[in-house]
Amino acid sequence: MNRRDSAIEEVDVSNTLINYTGLENLEASNREEVEENTPEPEEQSDDSSDDGEASGDTEMDFLRNLFSKTLGISGEKVLDELTLEGVASYIQSGKCKNIICMVGAGISTSAGIPDFRSPDTGLYANLQKYNLPYPEAIFQIDYFKKHPEPFFALARELYPGQFKPTVCHYFIKLLKDKGLLKRCYSQNIDTLERVAGLEGEDLIEAHGTFYTSHCVSFMCRKEYDLDWMKEKIFSDDIPKCDKCSNLVKPDIVFFGENLPKRFFTSMAMDFPRCDLLIIMGTSLQVQPFAALVGRVSNSCPRLLINLEKAGGADPLLGIISIGGGMDFDSAKAYRDVAHISTCDDGCLALAELLGWKAELEEMVKREHEKINSKAEEEQTNQSSGAAGKAESGKAESGKAESGMAESGMAESGKAESGKAEVE
């Protein structure tokens, strides 16, 4: 395997085993710290049984799931039918109170942001202008430290704030408003979930965020805010730490870096409680994010909304019951549903079945109008500021010319005075 292959391999069995095992080890070793330092947001339902489950039963839940898979024991069948209609009926039944959404780049493509792997339109297929040794190098930490220019050039093109959330983003917000959203786990760094109205406690940004940045030096690690980074990116400056002069990088996760600790601590508490997992716009190829589908109980329904099926069971990992692969088509299928469409169309279809479509469309229209209005206001302010500076410049120039004229008149007066003295 050459250097390129080893740097970008994401789904080979050994890496999957390491990531999955590491996930379990971190969960166990940090159990006390999780419980003491990562308080759970207030529950949206009144089911008090959740507290005990989160605090002490996560390892037992994992073992139950592990042995159930090993012995081929299926969980309880919850859905009336393995269709979008079956999922909608389950949500309406009142038994579904803790929905987790897992989302990837596919939920943002309709906003104009490319996904990563589409053959012609994906991000990796359009990086030739940066002269990279291989496309994924732009998100490889060692390459970034030596050659930061390509990443910051790309950041100018894809910077958060230049795009509007999609129907899918607002569907997740609607789940929150209705008290059904447990958490949204996102692979995206575009921050559109936040723009749509999700708050920090609603969101696990598995691959990091642009909201904060840090110096890359382990001896420094000075933090910088979004406005500071935005100014640097759009001024064509490579962001450098004003304390130690090392590079400053947005807090997004590059290949070769660890995922945020909160990803692991929240996962340990959230997934045992989940009673519906909705997966949208992701190929489920990147570990350890992809392994989350296997963290829910054996009876928890799982809905995939995507352009193609993803997350199928890996035969090699299935031998040792790791991976939690999804089963859409076999005779044993009992809880996994694949709705093949764009994420926006899938969310609209589900919203219609739930009787929420008009509410969702109104939310999208209202929020987009707010974003457009704010953008126009900022543009007007910028134009006014530029005009003000121009007028100020003219005024200063006028004063200078007036001063020169007055000086000229004074010199002329001196000359006339000199003539009078001579006469």
FITI-970976 format. One record per residue (C-alpha): residue in one letter; x, y, z. Coordinates in steps of 0.05 Angstrom, whole numbers. Layout:
! residues N
<rec r="A" X="X" Y="Y" Z="Z"/>
...
***
This chain:
! residues 423
<rec r="M" X="0" Y="0" Z="0"/>
<rec r="N" X="30" Y="67" Z="-20"/>
<rec r="R" X="32" Y="131" Z="21"/>
<rec r="R" X="-31" Y="159" Z="-12"/>
<rec r="D" X="-72" Y="97" Z="2"/>
<rec r="S" X="-49" Y="92" Z="74"/>
<rec r="A" X="-66" Y="165" Z="86"/>
<rec r="I" X="-137" Y="163" Z="60"/>
<rec r="E" X="-160" Y="92" Z="76"/>
<rec r="E" X="-224" Y="99" Z="115"/>
<rec r="V" X="-261" Y="34" Z="113"/>
<rec r="D" X="-211" Y="-23" Z="117"/>
<rec r="V" X="-226" Y="-75" Z="170"/>
<rec r="S" X="-166" Y="-62" Z="214"/>
<rec r="N" X="-180" Y="13" Z="219"/>
<rec r="T" X="-253" Y="-2" Z="234"/>
<rec r="L" X="-234" Y="-50" Z="289"/>
<rec r="I" X="-185" Y="-1" Z="320"/>
<rec r="N" X="-235" Y="56" Z="318"/>
<rec r="Y" X="-291" Y="15" Z="346"/>
<rec r="T" X="-249" Y="-16" Z="401"/>
<rec r="G" X="-220" Y="53" Z="417"/>
<rec r="L" X="-290" Y="80" Z="422"/>
<rec r="E" X="-308" Y="27" Z="473"/>
<rec r="N" X="-243" Y="37" Z="513"/>
<rec r="L" X="-253" Y="112" Z="516"/>
<rec r="E" X="-324" Y="103" Z="539"/>
<rec r="A" X="-303" Y="58" Z="596"/>
<rec r="S" X="-242" Y="97" Z="618"/>
<rec r="N" X="-279" Y="163" Z="619"/>
<rec r="R" X="-343" Y="138" Z="653"/>
<rec r="E" X="-333" Y="178" Z="717"/>
<rec r="E" X="-310" Y="240" Z="680"/>
<rec r="V" X="-370" Y="236" Z="633"/>
<rec r="E" X="-419" Y="233" Z="690"/>
<rec r="E" X="-387" Y="288" Z="731"/>
<rec r="N" X="-367" Y="338" Z="677"/>
<rec r="T" X="-416" Y="327" Z="620"/>
<rec r="P" X="-485" Y="340" Z="649"/>
<rec r="E" X="-542" Y="318" Z="605"/>
<rec r="P" X="-590" Y="372" Z="579"/>
<rec r="E" X="-659" Y="369" Z="609"/>
<rec r="E" X="-701" Y="313" Z="580"/>
<rec r="Q" X="-755" Y="332" Z="531"/>
<rec r="S" X="-799" Y="275" Z="554"/>
<rec r="D" X="-823" Y="258" Z="624"/>
<rec r="D" X="-796" Y="188" Z="622"/>
<rec r="S" X="-755" Y="185" Z="686"/>
<rec r="S" X="-729" Y="116" Z="670"/>
<rec r="D" X="-679" Y="148" Z="622"/>
<rec r="D" X="-635" Y="174" Z="678"/>
<rec r="G" X="-614" Y="106" Z="704"/>
<rec r="E" X="-604" Y="80" Z="634"/>
<rec r="A" X="-556" Y="136" Z="616"/>
<rec r="S" X="-516" Y="134" Z="680"/>
<rec r="G" X="-503" Y="61" Z="689"/>
<rec r="D" X="-531" Y="16" Z="636"/>
<rec r="T" X="-493" Y="36" Z="573"/>
<rec r="E" X="-442" Y="-20" Z="579"/>
<rec r="M" X="-497" Y="-71" Z="594"/>
<rec r="D" X="-537" Y="-46" Z="534"/>
<rec r="F" X="-476" Y="-56" Z="491"/>
<rec r="L" X="-465" Y="-126" Z="517"/>
<rec r="R" X="-539" Y="-144" Z="506"/>
<rec r="N" X="-534" Y="-119" Z="434"/>
<rec r="L" X="-468" Y="-155" Z="423"/>
<rec r="F" X="-494" Y="-222" Z="447"/>
<rec r="S" X="-560" Y="-213" Z="410"/>
<rec r="K" X="-523" Y="-202" Z="345"/>
<rec r="T" X="-476" Y="-260" Z="358"/>
<rec r="L" X="-534" Y="-307" Z="372"/>
<rec r="G" X="-575" Y="-280" Z="315"/>
<rec r="I" X="-630" Y="-255" Z="361"/>
<rec r="S" X="-671" Y="-198" Z="331"/>
<rec r="G" X="-701" Y="-143" Z="372"/>
<rec r="E" X="-774" Y="-128" Z="379"/>
<rec r="K" X="-807" Y="-107" Z="314"/>
<rec r="V" X="-833" Y="-36" Z="325"/>
<rec r="L" X="-853" Y="-13" Z="255"/>
<rec r="D" X="-918" Y="-36" Z="224"/>
<rec r="E" X="-883" Y="-37" Z="156"/>
<rec r="L" X="-812" Y="-24" Z="132"/>
<rec r="T" X="-831" Y="39" Z="93"/>
<rec r="L" X="-832" Y="114" Z="103"/>
<rec r="E" X="-906" Y="105" Z="120"/>
<rec r="G" X="-887" Y="56" Z="175"/>
<rec r="V" X="-837" Y="106" Z="204"/>
<rec r="A" X="-889" Y="162" Z="202"/>
<rec r="S" X="-940" Y="118" Z="237"/>
<rec r="Y" X="-890" Y="101" Z="292"/>
<rec r="I" X="-873" Y="175" Z="303"/>
<rec r="Q" X="-947" Y="191" Z="308"/>
<rec r="S" X="-960" Y="134" Z="357"/>
<rec r="G" X="-929" Y="174" Z="415"/>
<rec r="K" X="-879" Y="118" Z="430"/>
<rec r="C" X="-823" Y="155" Z="394"/>
<rec r="K" X="-794" Y="210" Z="439"/>
<rec r="N" X="-719" Y="209" Z="429"/>
<rec r="I" X="-699" Y="215" Z="356"/>
<rec r="I" X="-626" Y="219" Z="337"/>
<rec r="C" X="-606" Y="246" Z="269"/>
<rec r="M" X="-540" Y="227" Z="236"/>
<rec r="V" X="-524" Y="272" Z="178"/>
<rec r="G" X="-470" Y="281" Z="125"/>
<rec r="A" X="-452" Y="326" Z="67"/>
<rec r="G" X="-513" Y="303" Z="27"/>
<rec r="I" X="-560" Y="347" Z="68"/>
<rec r="S" X="-524" Y="410" Z="45"/>
<rec r="T" X="-515" Y="397" Z="-30"/>
<rec r="S" X="-581" Y="432" Z="-47"/>
<rec r="A" X="-552" Y="494" Z="-12"/>
<rec r="G" X="-496" Y="495" Z="-64"/>
<rec r="I" X="-443" Y="461" Z="-21"/>
<rec r="P" X="-411" Y="401" Z="-56"/>
<rec r="D" X="-408" Y="334" Z="-22"/>
<rec r="F" X="-341" Y="298" Z="-20"/>
<rec r="R" X="-345" Y="236" Z="-64"/>
<rec r="S" X="-393" Y="248" Z="-122"/>
<rec r="P" X="-353" Y="231" Z="-185"/>
<rec r="D" X="-361" Y="296" Z="-224"/>
<rec r="T" X="-390" Y="348" Z="-175"/>
<rec r="G" X="-359" Y="325" Z="-109"/>
<rec r="L" X="-306" Y="366" Z="-73"/>
<rec r="Y" X="-251" Y="315" Z="-84"/>
<rec r="A" X="-264" Y="315" Z="-159"/>
<rec r="N" X="-254" Y="390" Z="-164"/>
<rec r="L" X="-189" Y="404" Z="-128"/>
<rec r="Q" X="-141" Y="401" Z="-188"/>
<rec r="K" X="-127" Y="476" Z="-185"/>
<rec r="Y" X="-92" Y="467" Z="-117"/>
<rec r="N" X="-39" Y="419" Z="-144"/>
<rec r="L" X="-48" Y="370" Z="-88"/>
<rec r="P" X="-10" Y="304" Z="-85"/>
<rec r="Y" X="-78" Y="271" Z="-75"/>
<rec r="P" X="-147" Y="303" Z="-63"/>
<rec r="E" X="-154" Y="284" Z="10"/>
<rec r="A" X="-87" Y="319" Z="27"/>
<rec r="I" X="-125" Y="385" Z="34"/>
<rec r="F" X="-154" Y="357" Z="98"/>
<rec r="Q" X="-92" Y="320" Z="121"/>
<rec r="I" X="-60" Y="352" Z="183"/>
<rec r="D" X="13" Y="338" Z="165"/>
<rec r="Y" X="4" Y="367" Z="95"/>
<rec r="F" X="-33" Y="427" Z="123"/>
<rec r="K" X="24" Y="445" Z="170"/>
<rec r="K" X="72" Y="448" Z="111"/>
<rec r="H" X="25" Y="475" Z="58"/>
<rec r="P" X="-34" Y="513" Z="89"/>
<rec r="E" X="-49" Y="555" Z="27"/>
<rec r="P" X="-96" Y="505" Z="-9"/>
<rec r="F" X="-140" Y="495" Z="52"/>
<rec r="F" X="-149" Y="570" Z="65"/>
<rec r="A" X="-163" Y="582" Z="-9"/>
<rec r="L" X="-217" Y="529" Z="-7"/>
<rec r="A" X="-243" Y="558" Z="59"/>
<rec r="R" X="-256" Y="624" Z="24"/>
<rec r="E" X="-301" Y="588" Z="-26"/>
<rec r="L" X="-339" Y="547" Z="25"/>
<rec r="Y" X="-338" Y="593" Z="85"/>
<rec r="P" X="-398" Y="588" Z="132"/>
<rec r="G" X="-447" Y="645" Z="124"/>
<rec r="Q" X="-449" Y="644" Z="48"/>
<rec r="F" X="-504" Y="591" Z="43"/>
<rec r="K" X="-574" Y="581" Z="69"/>
<rec r="P" X="-599" Y="518" Z="106"/>
<rec r="T" X="-639" Y="468" Z="66"/>
<rec r="V" X="-707" Y="436" Z="76"/>
<rec r="C" X="-671" Y="379" Z="111"/>
<rec r="H" X="-638" Y="425" Z="161"/>
<rec r="Y" X="-705" Y="456" Z="179"/>
<rec r="F" X="-737" Y="388" Z="184"/>
<rec r="I" X="-687" Y="372" Z="240"/>
<rec r="K" X="-704" Y="439" Z="272"/>
<rec r="L" X="-778" Y="420" Z="268"/>
<rec r="L" X="-764" Y="356" Z="305"/>
<rec r="K" X="-732" Y="398" Z="359"/>
<rec r="D" X="-791" Y="445" Z="362"/>
<rec r="K" X="-838" Y="386" Z="371"/>
<rec r="G" X="-797" Y="359" Z="429"/>
<rec r="L" X="-775" Y="297" Z="391"/>
<rec r="L" X="-701" Y="310" Z="376"/>
<rec r="K" X="-652" Y="278" Z="424"/>
<rec r="R" X="-591" Y="301" Z="386"/>
<rec r="C" X="-564" Y="314" Z="316"/>
<rec r="Y" X="-496" Y="282" Z="301"/>
<rec r="S" X="-466" Y="318" Z="241"/>
<rec r="Q" X="-404" Y="304" Z="198"/>
<rec r="N" X="-411" Y="373" Z="167"/>
<rec r="I" X="-369" Y="435" Z="181"/>
<rec r="D" X="-413" Y="485" Z="144"/>
<rec r="T" X="-451" Y="504" Z="210"/>
<rec r="L" X="-518" Y="504" Z="173"/>
<rec r="E" X="-549" Y="465" Z="230"/>
<rec r="R" X="-535" Y="525" Z="275"/>
<rec r="V" X="-561" Y="574" Z="224"/>
<rec r="A" X="-625" Y="533" Z="220"/>
<rec r="G" X="-635" Y="542" Z="295"/>
<rec r="L" X="-602" Y="483" Z="329"/>
<rec r="E" X="-563" Y="503" Z="391"/>
<rec r="G" X="-499" Y="475" Z="420"/>
<rec r="E" X="-535" Y="424" Z="465"/>
<rec r="D" X="-575" Y="398" Z="405"/>
<rec r="L" X="-514" Y="385" Z="362"/>
<rec r="I" X="-452" Y="341" Z="361"/>
<rec r="E" X="-405" Y="367" Z="307"/>
<rec r="A" X="-367" Y="302" Z="299"/>
<rec r="H" X="-316" Y="332" Z="251"/>
<rec r="G" X="-309" Y="398" Z="286"/>
<rec r="T" X="-331" Y="469" Z="273"/>
<rec r="F" X="-310" Y="536" Z="245"/>
<rec r="Y" X="-338" Y="572" Z="305"/>
<rec r="T" X="-271" Y="570" Z="342"/>
<rec r="S" X="-199" Y="563" Z="320"/>
<rec r="H" X="-134" Y="546" Z="356"/>
<rec r="C" X="-60" Y="554" Z="347"/>
<rec r="V" X="-32" Y="487" Z="322"/>
<rec r="S" X="26" Y="490" Z="371"/>
<rec r="F" X="14" Y="443" Z="430"/>
<rec r="M" X="55" Y="491" Z="473"/>
<rec r="C" X="9" Y="549" Z="457"/>
<rec r="R" X="-62" Y="529" Z="435"/>
<rec r="K" X="-87" Y="601" Z="438"/>
<rec r="E" X="-161" Y="605" Z="418"/>
<rec r="Y" X="-189" Y="652" Z="366"/>
<rec r="D" X="-262" Y="667" Z="349"/>
<rec r="L" X="-301" Y="663" Z="285"/>
<rec r="D" X="-295" Y="737" Z="267"/>
<rec r="W" X="-219" Y="736" Z="274"/>
<rec r="M" X="-213" Y="676" Z="229"/>
<rec r="K" X="-262" Y="704" Z="178"/>
<rec r="E" X="-222" Y="768" Z="173"/>
<rec r="K" X="-157" Y="730" Z="161"/>
<rec r="I" X="-188" Y="683" Z="109"/>
<rec r="F" X="-219" Y="738" Z="68"/>
<rec r="S" X="-158" Y="783" Z="71"/>
<rec r="D" X="-116" Y="729" Z="37"/>
<rec r="D" X="-72" Y="725" Z="99"/>
<rec r="I" X="-50" Y="657" Z="125"/>
<rec r="P" X="-75" Y="659" Z="197"/>
<rec r="K" X="-16" Y="662" Z="245"/>
<rec r="C" X="-17" Y="662" Z="321"/>
<rec r="D" X="-3" Y="732" Z="349"/>
<rec r="K" X="29" Y="698" Z="410"/>
<rec r="C" X="77" Y="648" Z="379"/>
<rec r="S" X="72" Y="659" Z="303"/>
<rec r="N" X="50" Y="587" Z="288"/>
<rec r="L" X="-8" Y="570" Z="243"/>
<rec r="V" X="-79" Y="578" Z="269"/>
<rec r="K" X="-129" Y="526" Z="245"/>
<rec r="P" X="-205" Y="525" Z="251"/>
<rec r="D" X="-228" Y="471" Z="299"/>
<rec r="I" X="-249" Y="423" Z="244"/>
<rec r="V" X="-222" Y="352" Z="247"/>
<rec r="F" X="-169" Y="334" Z="195"/>
<rec r="F" X="-146" Y="265" Z="177"/>
<rec r="G" X="-95" Y="247" Z="229"/>
<rec r="E" X="-131" Y="284" Z="286"/>
<rec r="N" X="-176" Y="257" Z="341"/>
<rec r="L" X="-251" Y="271" Z="340"/>
<rec r="P" X="-276" Y="319" Z="394"/>
<rec r="K" X="-281" Y="286" Z="462"/>
<rec r="R" X="-354" Y="308" Z="466"/>
<rec r="F" X="-370" Y="262" Z="408"/>
<rec r="F" X="-352" Y="201" Z="451"/>
<rec r="T" X="-380" Y="225" Z="517"/>
<rec r="S" X="-448" Y="244" Z="487"/>
<rec r="M" X="-452" Y="181" Z="445"/>
<rec r="A" X="-446" Y="139" Z="508"/>
<rec r="M" X="-508" Y="173" Z="538"/>
<rec r="D" X="-550" Y="186" Z="477"/>
<rec r="F" X="-554" Y="122" Z="436"/>
<rec r="P" X="-580" Y="75" Z="490"/>
<rec r="R" X="-640" Y="123" Z="496"/>
<rec r="C" X="-653" Y="130" Z="421"/>
<rec r="D" X="-720" Y="103" Z="397"/>
<rec r="L" X="-713" Y="124" Z="324"/>
<rec r="L" X="-648" Y="136" Z="285"/>
<rec r="I" X="-654" Y="178" Z="222"/>
<rec r="I" X="-592" Y="177" Z="177"/>
<rec r="M" X="-589" Y="227" Z="120"/>
<rec r="G" X="-539" Y="247" Z="66"/>
<rec r="T" X="-480" Y="204" Z="87"/>
<rec r="S" X="-445" Y="145" Z="55"/>
<rec r="L" X="-429" Y="117" Z="124"/>
<rec r="Q" X="-358" Y="102" Z="103"/>
<rec r="V" X="-319" Y="144" Z="154"/>
<rec r="Q" X="-304" Y="113" Z="221"/>
<rec r="P" X="-319" Y="119" Z="278"/>
<rec r="F" X="-380" Y="160" Z="257"/>
<rec r="A" X="-407" Y="103" Z="214"/>
<rec r="A" X="-405" Y="55" Z="274"/>
<rec r="L" X="-457" Y="96" Z="310"/>
<rec r="V" X="-512" Y="60" Z="273"/>
<rec r="G" X="-496" Y="-1" Z="314"/>
<rec r="R" X="-500" Y="36" Z="381"/>
<rec r="V" X="-576" Y="37" Z="385"/>
<rec r="S" X="-616" Y="-21" Z="415"/>
<rec r="N" X="-635" Y="-80" Z="372"/>
<rec r="S" X="-707" Y="-58" Z="371"/>
<rec r="C" X="-693" Y="15" Z="350"/>
<rec r="P" X="-718" Y="29" Z="279"/>
<rec r="R" X="-667" Y="61" Z="232"/>
<rec r="L" X="-688" Y="104" Z="172"/>
<rec r="L" X="-638" Y="121" Z="116"/>
<rec r="I" X="-655" Y="179" Z="70"/>
<rec r="N" X="-601" Y="180" Z="16"/>
<rec r="L" X="-589" Y="177" Z="-59"/>
<rec r="E" X="-566" Y="105" Z="-51"/>
<rec r="K" X="-566" Y="51" Z="2"/>
<rec r="A" X="-510" Y="56" Z="52"/>
<rec r="G" X="-488" Y="24" Z="117"/>
<rec r="G" X="-497" Y="-48" Z="97"/>
<rec r="A" X="-467" Y="-101" Z="142"/>
<rec r="D" X="-393" Y="-117" Z="130"/>
<rec r="P" X="-387" Y="-193" Z="126"/>
<rec r="L" X="-319" Y="-194" Z="160"/>
<rec r="L" X="-341" Y="-149" Z="217"/>
<rec r="G" X="-406" Y="-187" Z="223"/>
<rec r="I" X="-368" Y="-249" Z="243"/>
<rec r="I" X="-348" Y="-215" Z="307"/>
<rec r="S" X="-412" Y="-173" Z="313"/>
<rec r="I" X="-378" Y="-106" Z="301"/>
<rec r="G" X="-404" Y="-52" Z="255"/>
<rec r="G" X="-479" Y="-54" Z="266"/>
<rec r="G" X="-493" Y="-59" Z="192"/>
<rec r="M" X="-562" Y="-44" Z="166"/>
<rec r="D" X="-607" Y="-96" Z="134"/>
<rec r="F" X="-658" Y="-68" Z="84"/>
<rec r="D" X="-672" Y="-127" Z="40"/>
<rec r="S" X="-661" Y="-196" Z="71"/>
<rec r="A" X="-715" Y="-242" Z="97"/>
<rec r="K" X="-692" Y="-225" Z="167"/>
<rec r="A" X="-701" Y="-149" Z="158"/>
<rec r="Y" X="-746" Y="-122" Z="213"/>
<rec r="R" X="-727" Y="-49" Z="230"/>
<rec r="D" X="-685" Y="-16" Z="175"/>
<rec r="V" X="-719" Y="28" Z="122"/>
<rec r="A" X="-685" Y="59" Z="61"/>
<rec r="H" X="-719" Y="117" Z="27"/>
<rec r="I" X="-680" Y="130" Z="-37"/>
<rec r="S" X="-685" Y="204" Z="-55"/>
<rec r="T" X="-652" Y="271" Z="-43"/>
<rec r="C" X="-652" Y="290" Z="30"/>
<rec r="D" X="-698" Y="349" Z="19"/>
<rec r="D" X="-749" Y="307" Z="-19"/>
<rec r="G" X="-746" Y="252" Z="33"/>
<rec r="C" X="-758" Y="302" Z="90"/>
<rec r="L" X="-816" Y="334" Z="52"/>
<rec r="A" X="-847" Y="265" Z="40"/>
<rec r="L" X="-840" Y="246" Z="114"/>
<rec r="A" X="-867" Y="314" Z="136"/>
<rec r="E" X="-927" Y="305" Z="91"/>
<rec r="L" X="-942" Y="237" Z="121"/>
<rec r="L" X="-937" Y="268" Z="190"/>
<rec r="G" X="-982" Y="327" Z="171"/>
<rec r="W" X="-924" Y="376" Z="179"/>
<rec r="K" X="-910" Y="394" Z="106"/>
<rec r="A" X="-943" Y="462" Z="106"/>
<rec r="E" X="-910" Y="480" Z="172"/>
<rec r="L" X="-842" Y="459" Z="145"/>
<rec r="E" X="-849" Y="497" Z="80"/>
<rec r="E" X="-871" Y="559" Z="118"/>
<rec r="M" X="-811" Y="553" Z="164"/>
<rec r="V" X="-763" Y="548" Z="105"/>
<rec r="K" X="-795" Y="609" Z="71"/>
<rec r="R" X="-796" Y="651" Z="134"/>
<rec r="E" X="-725" Y="635" Z="155"/>
<rec r="H" X="-697" Y="645" Z="85"/>
<rec r="E" X="-730" Y="713" Z="82"/>
<rec r="K" X="-697" Y="732" Z="148"/>
<rec r="I" X="-629" Y="710" Z="122"/>
<rec r="N" X="-639" Y="749" Z="57"/>
<rec r="S" X="-662" Y="811" Z="95"/>
<rec r="K" X="-602" Y="808" Z="140"/>
<rec r="A" X="-555" Y="799" Z="81"/>
<rec r="E" X="-586" Y="859" Z="46"/>
<rec r="E" X="-579" Y="901" Z="110"/>
<rec r="E" X="-506" Y="882" Z="117"/>
<rec r="Q" X="-494" Y="898" Z="43"/>
<rec r="T" X="-527" Y="966" Z="52"/>
<rec r="N" X="-485" Y="980" Z="114"/>
<rec r="Q" X="-422" Y="960" Z="77"/>
<rec r="S" X="-441" Y="1004" Z="18"/>
<rec r="S" X="-457" Y="1062" Z="64"/>
<rec r="G" X="-392" Y="1053" Z="100"/>
<rec r="A" X="-354" Y="1052" Z="34"/>
<rec r="A" X="-391" Y="1114" Z="10"/>
<rec r="G" X="-377" Y="1149" Z="76"/>
<rec r="K" X="-303" Y="1134" Z="71"/>
<rec r="A" X="-303" Y="1159" Z="-1"/>
<rec r="E" X="-338" Y="1224" Z="19"/>
<rec r="S" X="-290" Y="1231" Z="78"/>
<rec r="G" X="-232" Y="1222" Z="30"/>
<rec r="K" X="-260" Y="1275" Z="-16"/>
<rec r="A" X="-270" Y="1322" Z="41"/>
<rec r="E" X="-199" Y="1312" Z="65"/>
<rec r="S" X="-174" Y="1321" Z="-6"/>
<rec r="G" X="-216" Y="1385" Z="-11"/>
<rec r="K" X="-186" Y="1411" Z="54"/>
<rec r="A" X="-117" Y="1397" Z="28"/>
<rec r="E" X="-130" Y="1433" Z="-37"/>
<rec r="S" X="-161" Y="1491" Z="0"/>
<rec r="G" X="-100" Y="1494" Z="45"/>
<rec r="M" X="-54" Y="1494" Z="-15"/>
<rec r="A" X="-95" Y="1550" Z="-47"/>
<rec r="E" X="-92" Y="1591" Z="17"/>
<rec r="S" X="-18" Y="1579" Z="21"/>
<rec r="G" X="-11" Y="1601" Z="-51"/>
<rec r="M" X="-50" Y="1665" Z="-36"/>
<rec r="A" X="-5" Y="1678" Z="24"/>
<rec r="E" X="57" Y="1669" Z="-19"/>
<rec r="S" X="27" Y="1716" Z="-71"/>
<rec r="G" X="14" Y="1767" Z="-16"/>
<rec r="K" X="86" Y="1762" Z="6"/>
<rec r="A" X="109" Y="1774" Z="-65"/>
<rec r="E" X="65" Y="1835" Z="-72"/>
<rec r="S" X="91" Y="1861" Z="-6"/>
<rec r="G" X="161" Y="1851" Z="-31"/>
<rec r="K" X="146" Y="1892" Z="-93"/>
<rec r="A" X="119" Y="1948" Z="-51"/>
<rec r="E" X="181" Y="1950" Z="-8"/>
<rec r="V" X="226" Y="1953" Z="-70"/>
<rec r="E" X="186" Y="2011" Z="-98"/>
***
